[in-house]
Amino acid sequence: MFSLDLDSSKCVRAVTKFSTCDNCLLTCPTNAISFNSDNNLPNILPSSCVNCGGCVGSCPSEALSLDFHSNTDFFFDFVQEDESLLSCKKNLPCLAVLTSEHLLSMALLKEGVTFDVGHCKTCELKEPLYKIITDRVDEVNYLLEAMESDSRVSLKELAYEPPEGDITHNRREFLEQFSLKNALKQKEVFDKEVEIDPDEFMDFGLDSIDVSKIKNKQFPDKRKILFTALKRAKVPDTLHVLNASDLTFVSTKELDYDSCTACQMCYRICPTGALSTDYKNSKIDFDASMCIKCAVCHDVCEPKSITLSDTFGMDNFFKPSVKQLVKFKIRRCYECDSYFDYRGGEVICPRCKLEEDEAKELWGLN
C-alpha cells in the first residue's frame, strides 16, 4: 500500500527553482524519487516506494509524510511510555524516519533512548539507510555531550521480534481497522489507492493555497518539539561552541556587506523566517534557532555573500537571540521615494537608475 505524500507548500524546492536540496533523493533506497524538471518538485513512483520513511526523516521542512505514521504523534506517545526501545519491528517503519530533532528531544526527556539495529545488517534497505541512522545517532550524542547531559542514544543489535501468538494484540489491530475513528481514514486511503497508477510517477504542483502558505512562512513541528524539550532540560554550565560541519539541521551565518547587493531575496525566500528585516529593509537579521539548514538563502544569493559559519554556539539553543548580519545605509530615492541601500553618488535606487539608463539608450544619449 502506497502511503507517502508531499505537501508542496512545505517543500523548499517550491520556494525557488534554484534550490539544491536533494535530501529525499539521496535517502531513498529504492530510487522511487526524482525531480520534476518543470516545477522542481519531487516526483514519487508508487510501485518503487516501500514506505520506509527515510525521506520523511531527511526532509528539512517536513514536506513529506506517511499516512500511517506521524513523527509528531509518535513523539508525544513515546515520551509518555516507560519503554525506551526504538525498533523497526516494534514501533517504527524504519529507524531512519526519525529526524535528529525528534531523537534529541526524546533523549533529553527520557534520559536515554535505544536504537535496535539488529535487523539493519540483513535489511535490503541497508544502503543508504544504515549509515544515515548511525550518523544521526552520532550527531545527537555529540549534541548531548555538549549539553552536558548524561543521556545518550545507544545502538544495540537486539533484533527485537514481536511476541508470537499474541491473539489479543492481533485482534485489537483487526478491530481498529473497522472502528468509527478510522473509518474515514480507511476510505481516504482506499480512494487514494484507486486513483494512483503504481507505475506512473506522481506529479505534485502548487495551487493558490500552497502559494499563500509559502508566503506566510511555516515552522516545522520538529523544531517546536525540540525547543519544548530544551526548556525542560538543564542549562549547561558552559555553553560550548561546536563544529558546525557536524550538525545537519541547524546553522549560524555570516554576511559580507561589500558583496551584498541588498536584493532582499535571502530573507524574502527563507521558509521559516530565520532571516528577516524591518519595514525599511535597512538590515538583515538572523535567528539561528529558526534555521533548518535548507540552504535556499545560499542558493538564491548570486554574489554568494551569505555563508555558513564554521561554528555553532549552544547559546542558540538555550539563550536564542536575533543576530544582525548586516546594516544598510538607507536613503529615499529622489525618483520614486522608495527606501534603498545608498552607497554614495546620486541618490537614486537601482531600479530607477536602470530605467534611466535604458531610457538614455533609447534616446541615443549614451
GUKETI-239085 format. One line per 4 residues: number of its first residue (from 1); their letters; for each residue x, y, z of N, C-alpha, C. Coordinates in steps of 0.05 Angstrom, whole numbers, plus 32768, in hexadecimal, padded with zeros to 4 digits. Layout:
# GUKETI-239085
NUM) A) X Y Z X Y Z X Y Z  ...
END
This chain:
# GUKETI-239085
1) MFSL) 8011 7FE8 8000 8000 8000 8000 8012 8019 8000  800D 802B 7FED 801C 8043 7FEB 8012 8058 7FFF  8024 8062 8010 801C 8074 8026 802A 808E 8028  803C 8093 8015 804C 80AC 8016 803E 80C3 8009
5) DLDS) 8040 80DB 8015 8033 80F2 800A 8046 810A 800C  8042 811E 7FFB 8052 8136 7FFA 8040 814F 7FFD  8047 8160 8010 8039 817A 8013 804B 818E 8004  8043 8195 7FEC 8053 81A6 7FDB 8059 81C1 7FE7
9) SKCV) 8047 81CB 7FF8 804B 81E5 8004 8062 81E5 8018  806A 81CE 8022 807F 81CC 8036 809A 81C5 8029  809A 81BB 8010 80B2 81B2 8003 80C3 81CB 7FFC  80DD 81CB 8004 80ED 81E2 7FFF 80F4 81E5 7FE1
13) RAVT) 80F0 81D0 7FD2 80F4 81D1 7FB5 80DD 81E1 7FA8  80C7 81E5 7FB6 80B1 81F5 7FAC 80B6 8212 7FB0  80C8 8219 7FC2 80CE 8234 7FC9 80DE 8242 7FB2  80F0 8232 7FA7 8101 823D 7F91 810A 8227 7F7E
17) KFST) 810B 822D 7F65 8114 821A 7F51 8132 8215 7F54  8140 8226 7F63 815D 8224 7F67 8164 8212 7F7F  8150 8208 7F8D 8155 81F7 7FA4 8164 81DE 7F9C  8179 81D7 7FAC 8189 81C0 7FA7 8183 81A9 7FBA
21) CDNC) 816F 81AD 7FCB 8168 8198 7FDF 8161 817E 7FD1  816F 8169 7FD7 8169 814E 7FCB 816A 8138 7FE0  8164 8140 7FF9 8166 812D 800F 8155 8114 800B  813C 8118 8001 812A 8102 7FFD 8134 80EF 7FE7
25) LLTC) 813F 80FB 7FD2 814A 80EB 7FBC 8162 80DA 7FC5  8173 80E6 7FD5 818B 80D7 7FDE 8185 80C2 7FF3  816F 80C6 8002 8167 80B4 8017 8158 809C 800D  8148 809F 7FF8 8137 8089 7FEE 8147 8071 7FE6
29) PTNA) 8142 8059 7FF2 8152 8041 7FEC 8148 8033 7FD3  8132 803B 7FC7 8126 802D 7FB0 8124 803F 7F97  8130 8056 7F99 812F 8069 7F82 8112 8070 7F79  8101 8072 7F8D 80E4 8078 7F87 80DF 8096 7F83
33) ISFN) 80F4 80A6 7F89 80F0 80C3 7F88 8102 80CF 7F72  80F6 80E1 7F63 8105 80F1 7F4F 80FA 810D 7F50  8106 811F 7F40 80FD 813B 7F41 80F0 8143 7F26  80DA 8151 7F28 80CC 815A 7F10 80DA 8172 7F04
37) SDNN) 80E2 8170 7EEB 80F2 8185 7EDE 80E1 819E 7EDA  80C6 819B 7EDA 80B5 81B2 7ED5 80B0 81C4 7EEE  80AC 81B7 7F05 80A6 81C7 7F1D 80BA 81C2 7F34  80CE 81B2 7F2F 80E4 81AE 7F42 80DC 819D 7F5A
41) LPNI) 80C3 8194 7F5B 80B9 8184 7F72 80C0 8167 7F6F  80C0 8158 7F86 80C5 813B 7F84 80AE 812D 7F76  80B4 8118 7F67 80A1 8105 7F5C 80A5 80EB 7F6B  8090 80DC 7F6F 8092 80C3 7F7E 8085 80AC 7F6E
45) LPSS) 8094 8096 7F6C 808A 807F 7F5D 807F 806B 7F72  8064 8068 7F73 8058 8057 7F88 8061 803A 7F88  8065 802E 7F70 806D 8012 7F6F 8089 800D 7F7A  8099 8022 7F7C 80B4 801E 7F86 80B6 8026 7FA4
49) CVNC) 80A4 8037 7FAD 80A4 8040 7FC9 809D 8029 7FDC  80AD 8026 7FF1 80A9 8010 8005 80A0 801B 8020  8099 8035 8021 808E 8041 8039 80A1 803F 8051  80BB 8041 804C 80CE 803F 8062 80CF 8059 8072
53) GGCV) 80C9 806F 8065 80C9 8089 8073 80E4 8096 8075  80F8 808B 8067 8112 8097 8067 8112 80B4 805D  8102 80B9 8048 8100 80D4 803D 80F3 80E7 8051  80E0 80DC 8060 80D2 80EC 8074 80E6 80F6 8089
57) GSCP) 80F8 80E4 8092 810B 80EC 80A6 8121 80FF 809C  8124 8100 8082 8139 8111 8076 8130 812C 806D  8115 8130 806B 810A 8149 8060 810D 815F 8075  811A 8175 806E 811E 818A 8082 8105 8199 808A
61) SEAL) 80F1 8198 8079 80D9 81A9 807D 80C0 8198 8083  80C2 817E 8086 80AB 816C 808B 8097 816D 8075  80A1 816F 805C 808E 816F 8045 8084 8153 803F  8093 813F 8046 808B 8123 8040 8080 8116 8059
65) SLDF) 806C 8105 8055 805F 80F8 806C 8055 80DC 8064  8050 80CC 8077 8044 80B1 8073 8028 80B1 807E  8015 80A4 8070 7FFA 80A3 8079 7FF7 8095 8094  8008 8080 8099 8004 806F 80B1 8017 8076 80C8
69) HSNT) 8028 808A 80C4 803B 8091 80D9 8040 80AF 80D9  803D 80BB 80F0 8043 80D8 80F4 8059 80DA 8109  806F 80E6 8102 8084 80E9 8115 807C 80FA 812D  806B 810E 8129 8061 811F 813F 8050 810F 8152
73) DFFF) 803D 8100 8147 802B 80F0 8159 803B 80DA 8167  804D 80CE 8158 805D 80B8 8164 806F 80C3 817B  807A 80DB 8177 808B 80E7 818C 807C 80E9 81A6  8064 80F5 81A5 8055 80FA 81BE 804B 80E0 81CB
77) DFVQ) 8045 80CC 81BA 803E 80B2 81C6 8056 80A5 81D3  806D 80A6 81C5 8085 8098 81CE 8090 80A3 81E8  8091 80BE 81EB 809D 80CA 8203 808B 80C5 821B  8072 80BD 8218 8061 80B7 822F 8064 809A 8237
81) EDES) 8070 8089 8227 8074 806D 822D 808D 8068 823E  808E 8052 824C 80A6 804A 825B 80BA 803F 8248  80B1 8034 8231 80C2 8028 821E 80D5 803C 8211  80EE 8034 820C 8102 8045 81FF 810D 8039 81E6
85) LLSC) 8102 8022 81DE 810C 8013 81C7 80FE 801D 81AD  810E 8022 8199 8104 8029 817E 810D 8014 816B  80FA 8008 815D 8101 7FF1 814B 80ED 7FF1 8133  80F8 7FE8 811C 80E7 7FE6 8104 80D3 7FCF 8107
89) KKNL) 80D8 7FBD 811A 80C6 7FA7 811F 80B2 7FAC 8136  80B4 7FC4 8142 80A4 7FCA 8159 8092 7FE2 8156  809E 7FF9 814E 808F 8012 814E 8095 8026 8138  80A7 801F 8126 80AE 8031 8110 80AF 8022 80F5
93) PCLA) 80A9 8030 80DF 80AC 8023 80C5 80C9 801E 80BF  80DB 8030 80C7 80F8 802E 80C5 8103 8043 80D8  811A 803D 80E4 8127 8050 80F7 812D 806A 80E9  8131 806A 80CF 8138 8082 80C0 8121 8096 80BE
97) VLTS) 8109 808E 80C6 80F2 80A0 80C4 80F4 80B7 80D9  8103 80B2 80EF 8105 80C6 8103 811C 80DA 80FD  8116 80F3 80FF 812A 8108 80FA 813C 810B 8112  8152 811A 810E 8164 8120 8124 8156 812F 813A
101) EHLL) 8144 8141 8133 8135 8151 8147 8123 8140 8158  8115 812D 814B 8104 811B 815B 8114 810A 816D  812A 80FF 8163 813B 80ED 8173 8148 80FC 818A  8151 8114 8185 815D 8124 819A 8149 812B 81B0
105) SMAL) 8131 8132 81A7 811B 8139 81BA 8114 8120 81CB  8112 8109 81BF 810C 80F1 81CD 8121 80EA 81E2  813A 80ED 81DA 8150 80E6 81EC 8151 80F9 8204  814B 8112 81FF 814A 8126 8215 8134 8120 8229
109) LKEG) 811D 8119 821F 8106 8115 8230 8104 80FA 823D  8111 80E5 8230 810F 80CA 823B 8129 80C1 8247  813D 80D2 8248 8157 80CC 8253 8164 80B4 8246  8161 80B2 822C 816E 809C 821E 815A 808E 820C
113) VTFD) 8163 8087 81F4 8153 8078 81E1 8165 8063 81D4  8159 804C 81CD 8168 8036 81C1 815D 8031 81A4  8170 8032 8191 816A 802B 8176 8171 800E 8171  815D 7FFE 816A 8162 7FE1 8164 816A 7FDF 8147
117) VGHC) 8184 7FDA 8142 818E 7FD8 8126 8194 7FBB 8120  8188 7FA8 812F 818D 7F8C 812B 8183 7F81 8110  8170 7F8F 8104 8165 7F86 80EA 8172 7F95 80D3  8181 7FA9 80D8 818C 7FBA 80C3 819F 7FAB 80B0
121) KTCE) 81B0 7F9A 80BB 81C5 7F8D 80AB 81B9 7F7B 8095  81A2 7F70 809A 8196 7F5E 8087 817F 7F6B 8077  817B 7F84 807D 8165 7F93 8070 816C 7F9A 8053  815A 7F96 8041 815F 7F9D 8025 8160 7FBB 8020
125) LKEP) 8159 7FCB 8035 815A 7FE8 8033 8172 7FF3 8042  8185 7FE2 8048 819C 7FEB 8058 81AA 8002 804B  81AD 8001 8031 81BA 8017 8023 81A5 802A 8017  81A5 8043 801E 81B8 8051 802F 81AE 8055 804C
129) LYKI) 8198 8049 8054 818B 8050 806D 819B 804A 8086  81AA 8034 8086 81B9 802E 809E 81CD 8044 80A6  81DC 804E 8092 81EF 8063 8097 81E1 807D 80A0  81CA 8082 8094 81BA 809A 809C 81B2 8097 80B9
133) ITDR) 81AA 8080 80C1 81A1 807B 80DD 81B9 807F 80F0  81CF 8072 80EA 81E6 8074 80FD 81F2 8090 80FD  81F2 809E 80E7 81FB 80BA 80E6 81E9 80CC 80F7  81CF 80C6 80F5 81BC 80D6 8105 81C0 80D2 8123
137) VDEV) 81C5 80B9 812A 81CA 80B3 8147 81E3 80C1 8150  81F8 80C0 8140 8212 80CE 8147 820D 80EC 814B  81FD 80F8 8139 81F8 8114 813B 81E9 811B 8155  81D5 810B 815B 81C5 8110 8173 81D6 810C 818C
141) NYLL) 81E7 80F8 818D 81F8 80F4 81A5 820D 810A 81A7  8216 8114 8191 8229 812B 8191 821B 8143 819F  8202 8148 8198 81F3 815E 81A3 81ED 8159 81C1  81E6 8141 81C8 81E0 813A 81E4 81F9 813E 81F5
145) EAME) 8210 8136 81EB 8229 813B 81FA 822E 8158 81FD  8229 8168 81E8 822E 8185 81EA 821A 8192 81FE  8202 8186 8200 81EF 8190 8213 81F4 8187 8230  820A 8178 8233 8212 816D 824D 81FC 815B 8259
149) SDSR) 81EF 814D 8247 81DA 813A 824F 81E5 811E 8251  81DC 810F 8265 81E4 80F3 8268 81D5 80E1 8255  81C0 80EB 8249 81B0 80DB 8237 81BE 80D5 821D  81BA 80BE 8212 81C6 80B6 81F9 81B2 80A5 81E8
153) VSLK) 81B7 80A5 81CE 81A9 8092 81BD 81BC 807B 81B7  81B4 8063 81BF 81C5 804C 81BC 81BD 803B 81A4  81D0 8030 8196 81CB 801D 8180 81D0 8001 818A  81BB 7FF0 8189 81BE 7FD4 8192 81B2 7FC1 817E
157) ELAY) 81C0 7FAB 8179 81B6 7F97 8166 81A4 7F83 8175  818D 7F8C 817C 817A 7F7B 818B 8169 7F69 8179  8164 7F72 8161 8153 7F64 814E 8139 7F5C 815A  812B 7F70 8165 8111 7F6C 8172 80FD 7F5F 815F
161) EPPE) 80EE 7F4C 8169 80D8 7F40 815B 80BF 7F41 816C  80A8 7F48 8160 808F 7F4A 8170 8088 7F2E 817A  807B 7F2C 8192 8073 7F13 819D 8061 7F03 818A  8066 7EE9 8188 8056 7ED8 8176 803C 7ED1 8185
165) GDIT) 8027 7ECE 8175 800E 7EC4 8180 8000 7ED8 8192  8006 7EF1 818F 7FF9 7F06 81A0 7FDE 7F0C 8193  7FCA 7EFA 819A 7FB0 7EFC 818E 7FA2 7F16 8195  7FA5 7F1F 81AE 7F97 7F38 81B6 7FA2 7F4F 81A6
169) HNRR) 7FBC 7F50 81A2 7FC8 7F66 8193 7FBF 7F65 8176  7FBF 7F4D 816A 7FB6 7F4B 814E 7F99 7F52 814B  7F88 7F49 815E 7F6C 7F4F 815C 7F66 7F6D 815F  7F76 7F7A 8171 7F72 7F96 8175 7F78 7FA5 815B
173) EFLE) 7F8E 7F9D 814E 7F95 7FAA 8135 7F80 7FA5 8120  7F75 7F8D 8120 7F60 7F86 810C 7F47 7F97 8110  7F3E 7F99 812A 7F26 7FA9 812F 7F2A 7FC6 812A  7F43 7FD0 812E 7F48 7FEC 8129 7F44 7FF4 810C
177) QFSL) 7F48 7FE0 80FB 7F45 7FE6 80DE 7F28 7FEE 80D8  7F15 7FE6 80E9 7EF8 7FEA 80E3 7EEB 7FFD 80F7  7EFB 8009 8109 7EF0 801B 811C 7EE6 8035 810F  7ED3 8042 811B 7EC9 805B 8111 7EDF 8070 810E
181) KNAL) 7EF2 806F 8120 7F08 8083 8120 7F18 8081 8107  7F1B 8068 80FC 7F2C 8064 80E5 7F1D 8061 80CB  7F03 8061 80CC 7EF2 805B 80B5 7EF8 806F 809E  7EF7 8089 80A5 7EFC 809D 8090 7F18 809C 8085
185) KQKE) 7F2C 8096 8098 7F47 8094 808F 7F4B 807D 807B  7F3E 8067 8081 7F40 804F 8070 7F34 8055 8054  7F1E 8065 8054 7F12 806C 803B 7F24 807E 802B  7F32 8091 8038 7F45 80A2 802B 7F5B 8092 801E
189) VFDK) 7F66 807F 802D 7F7B 806E 8023 7F72 805E 800B  7F5A 8053 800D 7F4F 8043 7FF7 7F4C 8054 7FDE  7F40 806C 7FE2 7F3C 807E 7FCB 7F56 8086 7FBE  7F6A 808A 7FCF 7F84 8092 7FC5 7F91 807B 7FB5
193) EVEI) 7F8D 8062 7FBF 7F99 804B 7FB1 7F8C 8047 7F95  7F71 804C 7F94 7F63 8049 7F7B 7F6D 805D 7F66  7F73 8075 7F6F 7F7B 808B 7F5C 7F97 8088 7F53  7FA8 807A 7F62 7FC5 8079 7F5C 7FCC 8062 7F48
197) DPDE) 7FDB 8069 7F34 7FE7 8055 7F22 8003 804F 7F2E  8007 8037 7F38 8021 8031 7F46 8039 8033 7F34  8035 8031 7F1A 804C 8032 7F08 8050 804D 7EFB  8042 8061 7F04 8045 807C 7EF9 804D 808F 7F10
201) FMDF) 8061 80A0 7F0A 806A 80B3 7F1E 8053 80C6 7F26  8050 80CA 7F40 803C 80DD 7F4B 8048 80F9 7F48  803A 810B 7F3A 8042 8127 7F37 8035 8138 7F4D  8044 814A 7F59 803A 815C 7F6D 803D 8179 7F62
205) GLDS) 8029 8189 7F66 802A 81A5 7F5D 8025 81B8 7F73  8022 81D2 7F6C 801C 81E7 7F7F 8002 81F5 7F77  7FEF 81F7 7F89 7FD7 8206 7F84 7FD8 8220 7F94  7FC3 8230 7F93 7FC3 824A 7FA0 7FC4 8247 7FBE
209) IDVS) 7FB9 8232 7FC9 7FBB 822D 7FE6 7FD7 8228 7FEF  7FE5 8217 7FDF 8001 8211 7FE5 8012 822A 7FE4  800E 823B 7FD0 801D 8254 7FCE 8018 8266 7FE6  7FFF 8267 7FEF 7FF9 8277 8007 8007 826C 8020
213) KIKN) 8009 8252 8023 8017 8246 8039 8035 824D 8038  8040 824C 8020 805D 8253 801D 8062 826F 8026  8051 8282 801E 8054 829E 8025 8052 82A2 8043  8042 8293 8051 803E 8296 806D 8054 828A 807E
217) KQFP) 8067 827C 8072 807C 826E 8080 8071 8257 8091  807F 8241 8092 8076 822A 80A1 808E 821F 80B2  8088 821B 80CB 809D 8212 80DE 8098 81F4 80E5  80AB 81E3 80E0 80A7 81C6 80E4 80A0 81BE 8101
221) DKRK) 808E 81AB 8104 8087 81A1 811E 809F 8196 812D  80B2 8189 811F 80C9 817D 812C 80DA 8192 813A  80DB 81AA 8130 80EA 81BF 813E 80DB 81C9 8156  80C1 81CB 8154 80B1 81D2 816B 80B4 81BD 8182
225) ILFT) 80B5 81A4 817A 80B8 818E 818D 80D4 8191 819A  80E8 8196 818B 8103 8198 8196 8105 81AF 81AA  80F9 81C5 81A5 80FB 81DC 81B8 80EA 81D7 81D0  80D5 81C7 81CD 80C6 81BF 81E5 80D7 81AD 81F7
229) ALKR) 80E6 819B 81EB 80F7 8189 81FA 810E 8198 8206  8119 81AC 81F8 8130 81BB 8203 8128 81CC 821B  810F 81D5 821B 8105 81E5 8232 8104 81D4 824B  8101 81BA 8248 8100 81A8 825F 811C 819D 8266
233) AKVP) 812F 81A1 8255 814A 8197 825A 815A 81AB 826B  816D 81A1 8279 817F 81B2 828A 8191 81C2 8277  8194 81DC 827D 81A6 81ED 826D 81C2 81E5 8275  81D3 81E0 8261 81EF 81D8 8267 81FE 81EE 8275
237) DTLH) 8211 81E6 8286 8222 81FA 8294 8232 820A 8280  823A 81FD 826A 8249 820A 8255 823A 8207 823B  8234 821D 822D 8227 821C 8213 823D 8218 81FE  8242 8200 81F7 8258 81F9 81E6 8254 8203 81C9
241) VLNA) 826A 8205 81BB 8269 820C 819F 8272 81F3 818F  8261 81EB 817C 8265 81D2 816E 826E 81D6 8152  8278 81C1 8146 8280 81C1 812A 8266 81BF 8119  8260 81D4 810A 8247 81D6 80FB 8244 81C0 80E6
245) SDLT) 825B 81B7 80DC 8259 81A2 80C7 824F 8187 80D1  824E 8184 80EB 8244 816B 80F7 8226 816C 80FC  8219 8183 80F5 81FD 8186 80FA 81EE 8188 80E0  81D8 8179 80DD 81CA 8178 80C4 81B0 8188 80C3
249) FVST) 81A6 8191 80DA 818B 819D 80DA 818A 81BA 80E5  81A1 81C4 80EE 81A3 81E0 80F7 81BC 81ED 80ED  81BD 8207 80ED 81D5 8215 80E4 81D5 8232 80EE  81EC 823E 80ED 81EE 825B 80F1 81FA 8266 80D7
253) KELD) 81F6 827F 80D2 81FE 828B 80B8 820E 82A4 80BB  821D 82AA 80A5 822C 82C3 80A3 8223 82D0 8088  8226 82EA 8087 821F 82F8 806E 8233 830E 8068  823D 830E 8050 8251 8322 8047 8243 833A 803C
257) YDSC) 8246 8351 8049 8238 8369 8041 8242 8373 8026  825C 8372 8021 8267 837D 8009 825C 8370 7FEF  8258 8355 7FF1 824E 8347 7FD9 822F 8346 7FD8  8222 834A 7FEF 8205 8348 7FF0 81F9 835F 7FDF
261) TACQ) 81E5 8359 7FCF 81D8 836D 7FBE 81BD 8377 7FC9  81B7 836E 7FE2 819E 8375 7FEF 8186 836F 7FDE  8187 8358 7FD0 8171 8350 7FBE 8158 8347 7FCC  815B 8340 7FE6 8144 8338 7FF7 813C 831B 7FF4
265) MCYR) 8148 830C 7FE2 813F 82F1 7FDB 8143 82DE 7FF3  8158 82E0 8002 815E 82CC 8016 8148 82CB 802C  8140 82E2 8036 812C 82E2 804B 8110 82DF 8040  810C 82E8 8028 80F1 82E4 801C 80EB 82C7 8016
269) ICPT) 8100 82B8 8010 80FD 829C 8008 8100 8288 801F  810B 8291 8036 810F 827F 804D 80F4 8273 8055  80F2 8258 8055 80D8 824C 805A 80CE 824D 8077  80DF 8252 808A 80D7 8253 80A6 80D8 826F 80B3
273) GALS) 80E4 8282 80A5 80E7 829D 80B0 8100 82A0 80C1  8113 828D 80BE 812C 828F 80CD 813B 82A8 80C5  8139 82B0 80AC 8144 82C9 80A1 812D 82DD 809F  8132 82F6 80A8 811D 830A 80A9 8129 8326 80A6
277) TDYK) 8117 833A 80A4 8120 8355 80A2 810B 8367 80AF  810D 8382 80AC 80F9 8394 80B6 80EA 83A0 809F  80D8 83B3 80A4 80C6 83BD 808F 80D5 83CD 807A  80ED 83D7 8082 80FE 83E6 806F 8111 83D5 805F
281) NSKI) 8112 83BB 8066 8126 83A9 805B 8142 83B4 8061  8146 83BE 8079 815F 83CB 8080 8174 83B8 808B  816D 839F 808F 817F 838C 809B 8177 8370 8094  8188 835C 809B 8181 8340 8099 8187 8333 80B3
285) DFDA) 8173 8329 80C1 8176 831B 80DA 8175 82FD 80D6  8180 82EF 80E9 8180 82D1 80E7 817B 82C5 8103  8168 82B3 8104 8162 82A4 811D 816A 8287 8118  8180 827F 8123 818A 8263 811F 8177 824E 8129
289) SMCI) 8167 8255 813D 8155 8241 8148 813F 823A 8135  813A 824B 8120 8125 8246 810D 8130 823A 80F3  814A 8239 80F0 8157 822F 80D7 8155 8211 80D5  814C 8206 80BF 814A 81EA 80BB 8160 81DF 80A8
293) KCAV) 8173 81F0 80A1 818A 81EA 8090 8181 81DE 8075  816D 81EB 8069 8162 81E2 804F 8173 81ED 8038  8183 8202 803D 8196 820D 802A 8189 821E 8014  816F 8224 8015 8163 8234 7FFF 816E 8250 7FFE
297) CHDV) 8175 825B 8015 8181 8277 8015 819B 8277 8006  81AB 8262 800A 81C4 8260 7FFB 81C0 825B 7FDD  81AB 824B 7FD8 81A5 8244 7FBC 819D 825C 7FAB  8190 8270 7FB7 8186 8287 7FA8 8199 829F 7FA9
301) CEPK) 81AD 829E 7FBA 81BF 82B5 7FBC 81D4 82B4 7FA6  81D0 82C5 7F92 81E2 82C4 7F7A 81FF 82CB 7F81  8204 82DF 7F91 8220 82E5 7F97 822C 82D4 7FAD  821B 82C1 7FB8 8224 82AF 7FCD 822E 82BE 7FE5
305) SITL) 821F 82D3 7FEC 8226 82E4 8003 8220 82D6 801E  820C 82C6 801E 8204 82B9 8037 8211 829D 8038  821E 8298 804F 822D 827F 8052 8227 8272 806D  822E 8259 806F 822B 824B 8089 8242 8250 809B
309) SDTF) 823D 8254 80B4 8252 8257 80C8 8260 823C 80CC  8278 823D 80D5 8287 8224 80DA 827F 8218 80F5  8273 8228 8106 826C 821F 8121 824E 8223 8127  8245 8215 813B 8229 8219 8144 8229 8219 8163
313) GMDN) 8220 822F 816E 821F 8232 818B 8206 8226 8198  820A 8218 81AE 81F3 820D 81BC 81E0 8222 81C8  81EA 823B 81C9 81D8 8250 81D2 81C0 8253 81BF  81C3 824B 81A6 81AD 824C 8193 8196 823A 819B
317) FFKP) 819C 8225 81AB 8187 8213 81B5 817C 821D 81CF  818D 8225 81E2 8184 822B 81FD 817F 8248 8202  818B 825A 81F2 8187 8276 81F4 8184 8282 81D8  8170 827A 81C9 816E 8283 81AD 816A 82A1 81AC
321) SVKQ) 8176 82AD 8197 8174 82C9 8193 8177 82CF 8175  816F 82E6 816D 8170 82EF 8151 818B 82FE 814D  819A 82F5 8139 81B4 8301 8133 81B1 8312 811A  81BC 832A 811B 81BC 833B 8103 81D3 8334 80F1
325) LVKF) 81CD 832B 80D9 81E3 8323 80C7 81EE 833B 80B8  81DD 834E 80B1 81E6 8366 80A2 81D3 837D 80A7  81DE 8395 80A6 81CF 83AE 80A9 81D4 83BF 8090  81BF 83C7 8083 81C1 83D8 806B 81BD 83F5 8071
329) KIRR) 81C9 8406 8061 81C4 8423 8063 81AD 842A 8051  8197 8430 805D 817E 8433 804D 8178 8450 8047  8172 8455 802D 8169 846F 8024 8150 846C 8014  8142 8482 8010 812A 8482 7FFF 8132 848A 7FE2
333) CYEC) 8129 847B 7FCF 812F 8480 7FB3 8122 849A 7FAA  8131 84AC 7F9D 8126 84C5 7F94 8111 84C2 7F7E  8112 84AB 7F71 80FF 84A6 7F5B 80E5 8499 7F64  80E7 8483 7F73 80CE 8474 7F7A 80C7 8476 7F98
337) DSYF) 80D9 8482 7FA8 80D5 8486 7FC5 80D6 846C 7FD5  80E1 8457 7FC9 80E3 843D 7FD7 80FE 843D 7FE6  80FE 842D 7FFC 8117 8429 800B 8129 8417 7FFC  8144 841D 7FFD 8157 840B 7FF0 8172 840D 7FFE
341) DYRG) 8183 83FA 7FF9 819E 83F9 8005 81B0 840D 7FF6  81B6 8423 8003 81C6 8438 7FF6 81E4 8434 7FFB  81F3 8434 7FE5 8210 842F 7FE8 8220 8445 7FDA  8214 845D 7FD9 8222 8474 7FCE 8218 847C 7FB3
345) GEVI) 8220 8494 7FAA 8218 849D 7F8F 81FC 84A8 7F8F  81EF 84A7 7F78 81D4 84B2 7F74 81C0 84A2 7F86  81AE 84B1 7F93 819B 84A4 7FA5 8183 849A 7F95  8188 8483 7F87 8174 8477 7F76 8177 8458 7F7A
349) CPRC) 8160 844B 7F7D 8160 842E 7F82 8169 841F 7F69  8173 8406 7F6B 817C 83F7 7F54 8167 83F3 7F3E  814D 83F0 7F47 8138 83EC 7F33 8134 8406 7F22  8133 841C 7F2F 8130 8435 7F20 8149 843B 7F0F
353) KLEE) 8160 8434 7F1A 8179 8439 7F0B 8179 8428 7EF1  816F 840F 7EF4 816E 83FD 7EDD 815B 8409 7EC8  8143 8412 7ED1 8130 841D 7EBF 813B 8436 7EB1  814A 8446 7EC0 8155 845E 7EB5 816A 8458 7EA0
357) DEAK) 817B 8444 7EA5 818F 843C 7E92 8183 8430 7E79  816D 8421 7E7C 815F 8415 7E65 8153 842B 7E54  8147 843F 7E61 813B 8456 7E53 8150 8465 7E43  8167 846A 7E4F 817C 8479 7E42 8186 8469 7E29
361) ELWG) 8187 844F 7E2C 8190 843E 7E16 817C 8440 7DFF  8162 8440 7E05 814E 8442 7DF1 814F 845D 7DE3  8155 8472 7DF2 8157 848D 7DE8 8172 8493 7DDA  8184 8480 7DDC 819E 8483 7DD0 81B0 8497 7DDE
365) LN) 81AC 8499 7DF9 81BB 84AC 7E08 81D3 849F 7E15  81D7 8485 7E13 81EE 8477 7E1F 8206 8478 7E0D
END
